Amino acid sequence: MKNYDVVIVGACTAGTYFAHLLAKEGLKVLVIDKDSEQNLCKRLDIFHFTRDSYDQFDIPVSGDGDAEWVHDFDLCLSKSALDNHPKKSHTKVAVMHLPLFIKRLRERAISAGVEFHFEESFVDVVYNDQKQVCGITTTKGYYDARLVVDASGIPSVVRRKIEDDYIESFEITPRDKFYVLLKYVQLNNPDDKVELSTSWPYYKGWIAPQHNKSGAIIGVGANISYDYAYKCMDKFEKAIKLPEYTLQYEEKGCTPYCRPPLSFVTDGFMVIGDAACLTKPWNGEGIPSAWVQCTPAAKVVAKALSDGKIATKEDLWDINVLYQRGEGAEYAGTRAMLIGAVNMSAKDNDYLFANDIVFCDDDKGPNPNVVGTLLKGVFSGKFSLGGLISLMSASNKGEKLKKHYQKYPESPAGYHKWAKTALKLWKKVGTMADTVKDA
Ligand SMILES: Cc1cc2nc3c(=O)[nH]c(=O)nc-3n(C[C@H](O)[C@H](O)[C@H](O)COP(=O)(O)OP(=O)(O)OC[C@H]3O[C@@H](n4cnc5c(N)ncnc54)[C@H](O)[C@@H]3O)c2cc1C
């Protein structure tokens, strides 16, 4: 048995980043992972990382000469279901190799004092007499900890074993995740170059740069199964004219696509990253969006552990408040809105793009007269009544959810009442999987 301030299960983007922050606060941190060091995070090769995130999260900047860095692009487009009305987002994005990026973050964490154990799996949670989490057992032994952190990704191995009123132990089922297919392709025509990322939200499909400049990545994400994702890829490629290509290889992976747990903490425990479903509702990306929770959380944890005792939910509660009232509220509202915005015909989706409703240039902003423009569309036959009802209803539900999250309770005492209303609101919103009709 060994004593640590914090034991983290999972050594990929969430666990490694959080471990470094905690070590900088002077805490003794152990990270365990079931995979070998060589295989860590290999489930994904190329990923996109917004340049702003380096500064925001104090990450060493990657560029020329760094093994993980491939290149940058600085414009993202999104287009309608009928391939019209491109909307610009002026975001500088780095294209990088994930396993090499995480290696760099791990080396930094080790220099700050973090201990890593590989090829060691979590087995069970250990509780003390007061029913507080006080450690874990693994395939190699037992660790005493004043805080156990679940960063195990979609399997959520620790969260799912917690028996407590403040932690939801739900499984991230096939309906609650996106099956992502990535085709790495070589472009047949030398004049075709993919130098920026273009997405078609209606098909949840996109084309983006990869490590080879004469190539591209074509992707789709879909709930339910890989079989259904292949079907969506087919539909996407039939509807949208992409450059001609030769397939090099395919990559597959899953990302959570569901609401996060309503509380991330309880006595001696917290959950982060994919295990907490902290992905962006509009594209499923989860690296910087999860770190938004980790950055203030490290300060809260350091303070909570300063008295030498187990971190209680009262000590950790600010982690919930800070996240749920901020990014949590924004994403809850956006998720509800998107469910309504994709649940309509291709023609309706084109009308939204044409009129800057939901989808707009980031430097121009949204249409100031949404209701008037939609009504005009209905009366002129350019937008369906069903589309109008779906969108207005989604917008209304999204606003209600956002406001409810902004009123996240100050302390655990108000949690159960708040959670009851939140669950009712989410039930009305439904999930993206509810919009799937042809799986
Ligand atoms: C195809 C695809 C493309 C993506 N592209 C992007 C992108 O461009 N940008 C972006 O921001 N996000 C992207 N994402 C999302 C992003 O990859 C995830 O949100 C993020 O990596 C989640 O990190 P995590 O550390 O929470 O979980 P994971 O990366 O899943 O790591 C969990 C770790 O826990 C370990 N573990 C699991 N069970 C146990 C156990 N029992 N015992 C011990 N260890 C265990 C695993 O081995 C693993 O190393 C993409 C996802 C997919 C599927």
The ligand as an SDF file (V2000), in Angstrom:
LIG
                    3D

 53 58  0  0  0  0  0  0  0  0999 V2000
  -11.7840    9.9150  -34.2830 C   0  0  0  0  0  0  0  0  0  0  0  0
  -11.7000   10.9650  -33.2220 C   0  0  0  0  0  0  0  0  0  0  0  0
  -11.1240   12.2010  -33.5240 C   0  0  0  0  0  0  0  0  0  0  0  0
  -11.0210   13.1760  -32.5260 C   0  0  0  0  0  0  0  0  0  0  0  0
  -10.4060   14.3740  -32.8390 N   0  0  0  0  0  0  0  0  0  0  0  0
  -10.2790   15.3180  -31.8780 C   0  0  0  0  0  0  0  0  0  0  0  0
   -9.6260   16.5600  -32.1820 C   0  0  0  0  0  0  0  0  0  0  0  0
   -9.1790   16.7920  -33.3170 O   0  0  0  0  0  0  0  0  0  0  0  0
   -9.5190   17.4910  -31.1740 N   0  0  0  0  0  0  0  0  0  0  0  0
  -10.0340   17.2720  -29.9220 C   0  0  0  0  0  0  0  0  0  0  0  0
   -9.9480   18.1500  -29.0430 O   0  0  0  0  0  0  0  0  0  0  0  0
  -10.6460   16.0910  -29.6170 N   0  0  0  0  0  0  0  0  0  0  0  0
  -10.7700   15.1210  -30.5480 C   0  0  0  0  0  0  0  0  0  0  0  0
  -11.3990   13.9310  -30.2470 N   0  0  0  0  0  0  0  0  0  0  0  0
  -11.8770   13.7100  -28.8720 C   0  0  0  0  0  0  0  0  0  0  0  0
  -10.6810   13.4150  -27.9420 C   0  0  0  0  0  0  0  0  0  0  0  0
   -9.8610   12.4360  -28.5130 O   0  0  0  0  0  0  0  0  0  0  0  0
  -11.1800   12.9530  -26.5740 C   0  0  0  0  0  0  0  0  0  0  0  0
  -12.2120   13.8060  -26.1230 O   0  0  0  0  0  0  0  0  0  0  0  0
  -10.0550   12.9820  -25.5390 C   0  0  0  0  0  0  0  0  0  0  0  0
   -8.8930   12.3710  -26.0220 O   0  0  0  0  0  0  0  0  0  0  0  0
  -10.5080   12.2790  -24.2640 C   0  0  0  0  0  0  0  0  0  0  0  0
   -9.4320   12.1890  -23.3990 O   0  0  0  0  0  0  0  0  0  0  0  0
   -9.5420   11.4140  -22.0170 P   0  0  0  0  0  0  0  0  0  0  0  0
   -8.1790   11.5060  -21.4130 O   0  0  0  0  0  0  0  0  0  0  0  0
  -10.6910   11.9050  -21.2380 O   0  0  0  0  0  0  0  0  0  0  0  0
   -9.9120    9.9060  -22.3920 O   0  0  0  0  0  0  0  0  0  0  0  0
   -9.1000    8.8220  -23.2580 P   0  0  0  0  0  0  0  0  0  0  0  0
   -8.3060    9.4710  -24.3160 O   0  0  0  0  0  0  0  0  0  0  0  0
  -10.0810    7.7870  -23.6510 O   0  0  0  0  0  0  0  0  0  0  0  0
   -8.0770    8.1890  -22.2080 O   0  0  0  0  0  0  0  0  0  0  0  0
   -8.5030    7.3290  -21.1930 C   0  0  0  0  0  0  0  0  0  0  0  0
   -7.3030    6.5400  -20.6930 C   0  0  0  0  0  0  0  0  0  0  0  0
   -7.7570    5.7190  -19.6060 O   0  0  0  0  0  0  0  0  0  0  0  0
   -7.1820    4.4540  -19.7220 C   0  0  0  0  0  0  0  0  0  0  0  0
   -8.0400    3.4530  -19.0490 N   0  0  0  0  0  0  0  0  0  0  0  0
   -9.2840    3.0480  -19.4380 C   0  0  0  0  0  0  0  0  0  0  0  0
   -9.7360    2.0810  -18.6190 N   0  0  0  0  0  0  0  0  0  0  0  0
   -8.7790    1.8910  -17.6790 C   0  0  0  0  0  0  0  0  0  0  0  0
   -8.6590    1.0170  -16.5570 C   0  0  0  0  0  0  0  0  0  0  0  0
   -9.6190    0.1190  -16.2310 N   0  0  0  0  0  0  0  0  0  0  0  0
   -7.5410    1.0870  -15.8000 N   0  0  0  0  0  0  0  0  0  0  0  0
   -6.5440    1.9780  -16.1180 C   0  0  0  0  0  0  0  0  0  0  0  0
   -6.5840    2.7900  -17.1760 N   0  0  0  0  0  0  0  0  0  0  0  0
   -7.7000    2.7630  -17.9480 C   0  0  0  0  0  0  0  0  0  0  0  0
   -7.0870    4.2080  -21.2190 C   0  0  0  0  0  0  0  0  0  0  0  0
   -6.0820    3.2530  -21.5340 O   0  0  0  0  0  0  0  0  0  0  0  0
   -6.7420    5.6010  -21.7440 C   0  0  0  0  0  0  0  0  0  0  0  0
   -5.3490    5.8200  -21.8750 O   0  0  0  0  0  0  0  0  0  0  0  0
  -11.5190   12.9340  -31.2170 C   0  0  0  0  0  0  0  0  0  0  0  0
  -12.0960   11.6940  -30.9200 C   0  0  0  0  0  0  0  0  0  0  0  0
  -12.1810   10.7140  -31.9020 C   0  0  0  0  0  0  0  0  0  0  0  0
  -12.7900    9.3980  -31.5390 C   0  0  0  0  0  0  0  0  0  0  0  0
  1  2  1  0
  2  3  1  0
  2 52  2  0
  3  4  2  0
  4  5  1  0
  4 50  1  0
  5  6  2  0
  6  7  1  0
  6 13  1  0
  7  8  2  0
  7  9  1  0
  9 10  1  0
 10 11  2  0
 10 12  1  0
 12 13  2  0
 13 14  1  0
 14 15  1  0
 14 50  1  0
 15 16  1  0
 16 17  1  0
 16 18  1  0
 18 19  1  0
 18 20  1  0
 20 21  1  0
 20 22  1  0
 22 23  1  0
 23 24  1  0
 24 25  2  0
 24 26  1  0
 24 27  1  0
 27 28  1  0
 28 29  2  0
 28 30  1  0
 28 31  1  0
 31 32  1  0
 32 33  1  0
 33 34  1  0
 33 48  1  0
 34 35  1  0
 35 36  1  0
 35 46  1  0
 36 37  1  0
 36 45  1  0
 37 38  2  0
 38 39  1  0
 39 40  1  0
 39 45  2  0
 40 41  1  0
 40 42  2  0
 42 43  1  0
 43 44  2  0
 44 45  1  0
 46 47  1  0
 46 48  1  0
 48 49  1  0
 50 51  2  0
 51 52  1  0
 52 53  1  0
M  END
$$$$
